[in-house]
Amino acid sequence: MKLSNTNGRHTGYAVSYEIQLGIHDPSNDMTLLLSEPNFGSMLAGGKGEDARQFFLNAIRDDVSSAITFYYKNFK
């Protein structure tokens, strides 16, 4: 989503995302979606290349946290 100041000048972007993991049991074709804890976030950043890197780093770190949580608690 584009962000603009009160004068209408484009100042950056906002990104919202959720990261959810699931467990699939092939024996009965059921999938359990783990919605808690929520590793998503709402981010706001500028419009330059550094903002793109900020968004990618934040999402990568949250995916890493979700996978680590899943591994520690459901192995």
N, CA, C and O atoms as a Tinker XYZ file with bonds, in Angstrom:
   300  protein
     1  N      0.838000   -1.150000    0.000000    73     2
     2  CA     0.000000    0.000000    0.000000    64     1     3
     3  C      0.896000    1.231000    0.000000    63     2     4     5
     4  O      1.879000    1.289000    0.739000    81     3
     5  N      0.559000    2.207000   -0.824000    73     3     6
     6  CA     1.334000    3.452000   -0.854000    64     5     7
     7  C      1.012000    4.310000    0.370000    63     6     8     9
     8  O     -0.133000    4.371000    0.818000    81     7
     9  N      2.018000    4.953000    0.887000    73     7    10
    10  CA     1.845000    5.915000    1.979000    64     9    11
    11  C      2.075000    7.315000    1.432000    63    10    12    13
    12  O      2.998000    7.549000    0.651000    81    11
    13  N      1.227000    8.235000    1.850000    73    11    14
    14  CA     1.352000    9.632000    1.427000    64    13    15
    15  C      1.201000   10.538000    2.638000    63    14    16    17
    16  O      0.510000   10.199000    3.599000    81    15
    17  N      1.862000   11.707000    2.580000    73    15    18
    18  CA     1.699000   12.666000    3.664000    64    17    19
    19  C      0.430000   13.493000    3.419000    63    18    20    21
    20  O     -0.288000   13.247000    2.450000    81    19
    21  N      0.151000   14.460000    4.280000    73    19    22
    22  CA    -1.081000   15.241000    4.159000    64    21    23
    23  C     -1.133000   16.088000    2.891000    63    22    24    25
    24  O     -2.215000   16.497000    2.469000    81    23
    25  N      0.005000   16.353000    2.283000    73    23    26
    26  CA     0.036000   17.098000    1.024000    64    25    27
    27  C     -0.119000   16.196000   -0.193000    63    26    28    29
    28  O     -0.115000   16.665000   -1.331000    81    27
    29  N     -0.255000   14.886000    0.060000    73    27    30
    30  CA    -0.412000   13.939000   -1.036000    64    29    31
    31  C      0.890000   13.442000   -1.629000    63    30    32    33
    32  O      0.876000   12.695000   -2.608000    81    31
    33  N      1.998000   13.837000   -1.063000    73    31    34
    34  CA     3.305000   13.399000   -1.576000    64    33    35
    35  C      3.574000   11.953000   -1.160000    63    34    36    37
    36  O      3.433000   11.603000    0.011000    81    35
    37  N      3.955000   11.127000   -2.113000    73    35    38
    38  CA     4.252000    9.726000   -1.858000    64    37    39
    39  C      5.513000    9.622000   -0.997000    63    38    40    41
    40  O      6.582000   10.097000   -1.381000    81    39
    41  N      5.368000    8.986000    0.181000    73    39    42
    42  CA     6.494000    8.927000    1.111000    64    41    43
    43  C      7.014000    7.520000    1.350000    63    42    44    45
    44  O      8.086000    7.352000    1.931000    81    43
    45  N      6.277000    6.505000    0.912000    73    43    46
    46  CA     6.748000    5.141000    1.133000    64    45    47
    47  C      5.642000    4.125000    0.948000    63    46    48    49
    48  O      4.642000    4.371000    0.274000    81    47
    49  N      5.853000    2.975000    1.568000    73    47    50
    50  CA     4.916000    1.857000    1.432000    64    49    51
    51  C      4.663000    1.214000    2.789000    63    50    52    53
    52  O      5.491000    1.290000    3.697000    81    51
    53  N      3.504000    0.579000    2.904000    73    51    54
    54  CA     3.164000   -0.228000    4.073000    64    53    55
    55  C      2.927000   -1.656000    3.602000    63    54    56    57
    56  O      2.349000   -1.890000    2.541000    81    55
    57  N      3.382000   -2.601000    4.408000    73    55    58
    58  CA     3.227000   -4.019000    4.095000    64    57    59
    59  C      2.678000   -4.716000    5.333000    63    58    60    61
    60  O      3.173000   -4.521000    6.443000    81    59
    61  N      1.651000   -5.528000    5.127000    73    59    62
    62  CA     1.082000   -6.329000    6.207000    64    61    63
    63  C      1.152000   -7.796000    5.794000    63    62    64    65
    64  O      0.872000   -8.137000    4.645000    81    63
    65  N      1.526000   -8.659000    6.735000    73    63    66
    66  CA     1.614000  -10.083000    6.418000    64    65    67
    67  C      1.402000  -10.923000    7.670000    63    66    68    69
    68  O      1.596000  -10.459000    8.793000    81    67
    69  N      0.997000  -12.179000    7.447000    73    67    70
    70  CA     0.870000  -13.171000    8.509000    64    69    71
    71  C      1.638000  -14.409000    8.088000    63    70    72    73
    72  O      1.665000  -14.768000    6.911000    81    71
    73  N      2.252000  -15.045000    9.043000    73    71    74
    74  CA     2.968000  -16.292000    8.787000    64    73    75
    75  C      2.322000  -17.364000    9.643000    63    74    76    77
    76  O      2.342000  -17.289000   10.872000    81    75
    77  N      1.750000  -18.357000    8.990000    73    75    78
    78  CA     1.117000  -19.459000    9.698000    64    77    79
    79  C      1.698000  -20.765000    9.172000    63    78    80    81
    80  O      1.944000  -20.912000    7.975000    81    79
    81  N      1.911000  -21.698000   10.070000    73    79    82
    82  CA     2.417000  -23.008000    9.695000    64    81    83
    83  C      1.322000  -24.038000    9.905000    63    82    84    85
    84  O      0.397000  -23.826000   10.690000    81    83
    85  N      1.433000  -25.143000    9.206000    73    83    86
    86  CA     0.434000  -26.193000    9.334000    64    85    87
    87  C      1.083000  -27.559000    9.421000    63    86    88    89
    88  O      2.239000  -27.747000    9.041000    81    87
    89  N      0.312000  -28.508000    9.931000    73    87    90
    90  CA     0.736000  -29.897000   10.029000    64    89    91
    91  C     -0.233000  -30.710000    9.173000    63    90    92    93
    92  O     -1.449000  -30.628000    9.346000    81    91
    93  N      0.325000  -31.502000    8.244000    73    91    94
    94  CA    -0.514000  -32.323000    7.370000    64    93    95
    95  C     -0.352000  -33.796000    7.735000    63    94    96    97
    96  O      0.767000  -34.295000    7.850000    81    95
    97  N     -1.480000  -34.488000    7.916000    73    95    98
    98  CA    -1.486000  -35.924000    8.200000    64    97    99
    99  C     -1.977000  -36.647000    6.951000    63    98   100   101
   100  O     -3.176000  -36.657000    6.673000    81    99
   101  N     -1.057000  -37.255000    6.195000    73    99   102
   102  CA    -1.457000  -37.895000    4.945000    64   101   103
   103  C     -2.351000  -39.118000    5.138000    63   102   104   105
   104  O     -3.037000  -39.531000    4.203000    81   103
   105  N     -2.353000  -39.707000    6.343000    73   103   106
   106  CA    -3.159000  -40.910000    6.553000    64   105   107
   107  C     -4.657000  -40.628000    6.474000    63   106   108   109
   108  O     -5.428000  -41.493000    6.059000    81   107
   109  N     -5.071000  -39.435000    6.867000    73   107   110
   110  CA    -6.498000  -39.091000    6.767000    64   109   111
   111  C     -6.713000  -37.796000    5.985000    63   110   112   113
   112  O     -7.807000  -37.233000    5.985000    81   111
   113  N     -5.666000  -37.338000    5.327000    73   111   114
   114  CA    -5.715000  -36.137000    4.483000    64   113   115
   115  C     -6.251000  -34.911000    5.230000    63   114   116   117
   116  O     -7.015000  -34.118000    4.679000    81   115
   117  N     -5.835000  -34.771000    6.496000    73   115   118
   118  CA    -6.243000  -33.611000    7.297000    64   117   119
   119  C     -5.050000  -32.694000    7.513000    63   118   120   121
   120  O     -3.912000  -33.148000    7.631000    81   119
   121  N     -5.325000  -31.410000    7.563000    73   119   122
   122  CA    -4.296000  -30.411000    7.823000    64   121   123
   123  C     -4.729000  -29.556000    8.999000    63   122   124   125
   124  O     -5.858000  -29.067000    9.042000    81   123
   125  N     -3.830000  -29.382000    9.945000    73   123   126
   126  CA    -4.064000  -28.517000   11.103000    64   125   127
   127  C     -3.270000  -27.239000   10.887000    63   126   128   129
   128  O     -2.044000  -27.279000   10.786000    81   127
   129  N     -3.960000  -26.104000   10.814000    73   127   130
   130  CA    -3.303000  -24.810000   10.645000    64   129   131
   131  C     -3.046000  -24.213000   12.018000    63   130   132   133
   132  O     -3.964000  -24.067000   12.825000    81   131
   133  N     -1.796000  -23.870000   12.276000    73   131   134
   134  CA    -1.411000  -23.284000   13.565000    64   133   135
   135  C     -1.462000  -21.762000   13.442000    63   134   136   137
   136  O     -0.547000  -21.148000   12.895000    81   135
   137  N     -2.520000  -21.167000   13.946000    73   135   138
   138  CA    -2.670000  -19.717000   13.814000    64   137   139
   139  C     -2.064000  -18.945000   14.979000    63   138   140   141
   140  O     -1.936000  -17.723000   14.898000    81   139
   141  N     -1.693000  -19.618000   16.046000    73   139   142
   142  CA    -1.054000  -18.979000   17.188000    64   141   143
   143  C      0.265000  -19.663000   17.459000    63   142   144   145
   144  O      0.315000  -20.889000   17.357000    81   143
   145  N      1.298000  -18.994000   17.784000    73   143   146
   146  CA     1.407000  -17.541000   17.808000    64   145   147
   147  C      1.480000  -16.977000   16.393000    63   146   148   149
   148  O      1.884000  -17.657000   15.450000    81   147
   149  N      1.086000  -15.745000   16.276000    73   147   150
   150  CA     1.086000  -15.064000   14.984000    64   149   151
   151  C      2.436000  -14.376000   14.798000    63   150   152   153
   152  O      2.823000  -13.525000   15.599000    81   151
   153  N      3.136000  -14.744000   13.755000    73   151   154
   154  CA     4.441000  -14.152000   13.491000    64   153   155
   155  C      4.361000  -13.053000   12.442000    63   154   156   157
   156  O      5.393000  -12.631000   11.919000    81   155
   157  N      3.179000  -12.589000   12.127000    73   155   158
   158  CA     3.009000  -11.535000   11.136000    64   157   159
   159  C      3.293000  -10.160000   11.713000    63   158   160   161
   160  O      3.594000  -10.001000   12.896000    81   159
   161  N      3.188000   -9.175000   10.836000    73   159   162
   162  CA     3.484000   -7.822000   11.261000    64   161   163
   163  C      2.892000   -6.808000   10.284000    63   162   164   165
   164  O      2.460000   -7.164000    9.187000    81   163
   165  N      2.879000   -5.575000   10.689000    73   163   166
   166  CA     2.516000   -4.447000    9.828000    64   165   167
   167  C      3.733000   -3.540000    9.800000    63   166   168   169
   168  O      4.164000   -3.034000   10.836000    81   167
   169  N      4.290000   -3.336000    8.605000    73   167   170
   170  CA     5.514000   -2.556000    8.469000    64   169   171
   171  C      5.263000   -1.308000    7.639000    63   170   172   173
   172  O      4.435000   -1.314000    6.728000    81   171
   173  N      5.968000   -0.258000    7.953000    73   171   174
   174  CA     5.935000    0.962000    7.147000    64   173   175
   175  C      7.375000    1.354000    6.856000    63   174   176   177
   176  O      8.226000    1.364000    7.746000    81   175
   177  N      7.630000    1.676000    5.601000    73   175   178
   178  CA     8.990000    2.039000    5.210000    64   177   179
   179  C      8.991000    3.080000    4.116000    63   178   180   181
   180  O      7.939000    3.476000    3.615000    81   179
   181  N     10.148000    3.507000    3.760000    73   179   182
   182  CA    10.300000    4.523000    2.719000    64   181   183
   183  C     10.046000    3.947000    1.336000    63   182   184   185
   184  O      9.421000    2.897000    1.191000    81   183
   185  N     10.536000    4.646000    0.326000    73   183   186
   186  CA    10.285000    4.194000   -1.043000    64   185   187
   187  C     11.558000    3.848000   -1.793000    63   186   188   189
   188  O     11.506000    3.579000   -2.994000    81   187
   189  N     12.686000    3.847000   -1.126000    73   187   190
   190  CA    13.960000    3.542000   -1.775000    64   189   191
   191  C     14.335000    2.081000   -1.677000    63   190   192   193
   192  O     13.590000    1.263000   -1.137000    81   191
   193  N     15.499000    1.767000   -2.209000    73   191   194
   194  CA    16.010000    0.389000   -2.193000    64   193   195
   195  C     16.218000   -0.099000   -0.759000    63   194   196   197
   196  O     16.040000   -1.286000   -0.488000    81   195
   197  N     16.590000    0.790000    0.161000    73   195   198
   198  CA    16.779000    0.388000    1.551000    64   197   199
   199  C     15.473000   -0.061000    2.189000    63   198   200   201
   200  O     15.483000   -0.938000    3.052000    81   199
   201  N     14.347000    0.525000    1.782000    73   199   202
   202  CA    13.047000    0.109000    2.306000    64   201   203
   203  C     12.715000   -1.304000    1.832000    63   202   204   205
   204  O     12.202000   -2.117000    2.602000    81   203
   205  N     13.008000   -1.593000    0.564000    73   203   206
   206  CA    12.773000   -2.945000    0.047000    64   205   207
   207  C     13.570000   -3.958000    0.852000    63   206   208   209
   208  O     13.050000   -5.017000    1.203000    81   207
   209  N     14.816000   -3.648000    1.146000    73   207   210
   210  CA    15.653000   -4.558000    1.927000    64   209   211
   211  C     15.120000   -4.689000    3.348000    63   210   212   213
   212  O     15.156000   -5.780000    3.918000    81   211
   213  N     14.624000   -3.596000    3.931000    73   211   214
   214  CA    14.026000   -3.631000    5.265000    64   213   215
   215  C     12.840000   -4.591000    5.295000    63   214   216   217
   216  O     12.732000   -5.416000    6.202000    81   215
   217  N     11.948000   -4.486000    4.304000    73   215   218
   218  CA    10.780000   -5.365000    4.253000    64   217   219
   219  C     11.212000   -6.826000    4.118000    63   218   220   221
   220  O     10.712000   -7.688000    4.841000    81   219
   221  N     12.127000   -7.105000    3.207000    73   219   222
   222  CA    12.579000   -8.481000    3.003000    64   221   223
   223  C     13.260000   -9.049000    4.246000    63   222   224   225
   224  O     13.039000  -10.209000    4.594000    81   223
   225  N     14.078000   -8.252000    4.913000    73   223   226
   226  CA    14.750000   -8.710000    6.134000    64   225   227
   227  C     13.746000   -9.012000    7.241000    63   226   228   229
   228  O     13.872000  -10.023000    7.932000    81   227
   229  N     12.756000   -8.150000    7.415000    73   227   230
   230  CA    11.749000   -8.351000    8.460000    64   229   231
   231  C     10.947000   -9.624000    8.201000    63   230   232   233
   232  O     10.702000  -10.400000    9.124000    81   231
   233  N     10.540000   -9.840000    6.954000    73   231   234
   234  CA     9.770000  -11.044000    6.623000    64   233   235
   235  C     10.638000  -12.288000    6.798000    63   234   236   237
   236  O     10.184000  -13.285000    7.359000    81   235
   237  N     11.875000  -12.236000    6.327000    73   235   238
   238  CA    12.791000  -13.372000    6.478000    64   237   239
   239  C     12.999000  -13.710000    7.956000    63   238   240   241
   240  O     12.971000  -14.883000    8.329000    81   239
   241  N     13.207000  -12.701000    8.796000    73   239   242
   242  CA    13.424000  -12.934000   10.221000    64   241   243
   243  C     12.188000  -13.538000   10.884000    63   242   244   245
   244  O     12.312000  -14.409000   11.745000    81   243
   245  N     11.004000  -13.086000   10.493000    73   243   246
   246  CA     9.775000  -13.634000   11.071000    64   245   247
   247  C      9.529000  -15.068000   10.611000    63   246   248   249
   248  O      9.061000  -15.892000   11.397000    81   247
   249  N      9.832000  -15.377000    9.361000    73   247   250
   250  CA     9.720000  -16.768000    8.889000    64   249   251
   251  C     10.690000  -17.647000    9.672000    63   250   252   253
   252  O     10.335000  -18.752000   10.081000    81   251
   253  N     11.899000  -17.168000    9.878000    73   251   254
   254  CA    12.884000  -17.917000   10.652000    64   253   255
   255  C     12.391000  -18.156000   12.079000    63   254   256   257
   256  O     12.539000  -19.258000   12.608000    81   255
   257  N     11.811000  -17.143000   12.700000    73   255   258
   258  CA    11.279000  -17.282000   14.063000    64   257   259
   259  C     10.139000  -18.290000   14.104000    63   258   260   261
   260  O     10.058000  -19.093000   15.034000    81   259
   261  N      9.261000  -18.258000   13.110000    73   259   262
   262  CA     8.132000  -19.187000   13.067000    64   261   263
   263  C      8.621000  -20.626000   12.915000    63   262   264   265
   264  O      8.134000  -21.523000   13.604000    81   263
   265  N      9.578000  -20.849000   12.020000    73   263   266
   266  CA    10.108000  -22.201000   11.814000    64   265   267
   267  C     10.835000  -22.688000   13.064000    63   266   268   269
   268  O     10.698000  -23.851000   13.443000    81   267
   269  N     11.602000  -21.818000   13.705000    73   267   270
   270  CA    12.300000  -22.192000   14.937000    64   269   271
   271  C     11.304000  -22.548000   16.033000    63   270   272   273
   272  O     11.487000  -23.543000   16.733000    81   271
   273  N     10.251000  -21.747000   16.190000    73   271   274
   274  CA     9.210000  -22.027000   17.180000    64   273   275
   275  C      8.559000  -23.387000   16.899000    63   274   276   277
   276  O      8.382000  -24.204000   17.804000    81   275
   277  N      8.209000  -23.612000   15.635000    73   275   278
   278  CA     7.571000  -24.862000   15.242000    64   277   279
   279  C      8.497000  -26.047000   15.552000    63   278   280   281
   280  O      8.058000  -27.050000   16.115000    81   279
   281  N      9.750000  -25.927000   15.191000    73   279   282
   282  CA    10.703000  -27.017000   15.420000    64   281   283
   283  C     10.871000  -27.311000   16.903000    63   282   284   285
   284  O     10.887000  -28.476000   17.300000    81   283
   285  N     10.996000  -26.275000   17.730000    73   283   286
   286  CA    11.208000  -26.473000   19.164000    64   285   287
   287  C      9.988000  -27.066000   19.857000    63   286   288   289
   288  O     10.129000  -27.792000   20.841000    81   287
   289  N      8.797000  -26.766000   19.357000    73   287   290
   290  CA     7.572000  -27.157000   20.069000    64   289   291
   291  C      6.817000  -28.333000   19.453000    63   290   292   293
   292  O      5.957000  -28.911000   20.118000    81   291
   293  N      7.108000  -28.704000   18.216000    73   291   294
   294  CA     6.314000  -29.745000   17.564000    64   293   295
   295  C      7.154000  -30.805000   16.864000    63   294   296   297
   296  O      6.676000  -31.433000   15.919000    81   295
   297  N      8.384000  -31.020000   17.300000    73   295   298
   298  CA     9.212000  -32.025000   16.608000    64   297   299
   299  C      8.839000  -33.424000   16.981000    63   298   300
   300  O      9.442000  -34.377000   16.486000    81   299
